[in-house]
Amino acid sequence: MALAVIRTPSLEPWKPLRRQPLPAGRPREWYVSHNRRLKAMRLAIALLDAGVYIPSKATNTKIRTTATALGIHPPSDTTCRMVRTLIRYGR
């Protein structure tokens, strides 16, 4: 027998998690790819919230415009490809 639980939303405002420092001693490529993945995830979430659900609609220009609106440095072509990949496989 399944039991349905109704949760009431919290009245407190949302607080972002505290950032923890990245682990030391990794090769530079690891830090570059890690930060690139984080940026791609942020941009993919913003595009999905804006209604861009199809990767072909997420052009490099659209992604870079979204990044500027969010206050993020414009992404490279590689990061734009990662954003489209995240949108594609998030469905």
Residue pairs with C-beta under 8 A, 6 or more apart in sequence:
22 31
22 34
36 78
36 79
36 82
37 82
39 67
39 72
39 75
39 79
40 75
40 79
40 82
40 83
40 86
41 86
42 70
42 72
43 63
43 66
43 67
43 70
43 72
43 75
43 79
43 83
44 83
44 86
44 87
44 90
46 66
46 69
46 70
47 58
47 62
47 63
47 66
47 83
47 87
48 87
48 90
50 66
52 58
52 62
52 87
53 87
53 91
54 87
55 84
55 85
55 87
55 88
58 80
58 83
58 84
58 87
60 77
60 80
63 75
63 79
63 80
63 83
64 74
64 75
64 80
67 73
67 74
67 75
68 74
75 83
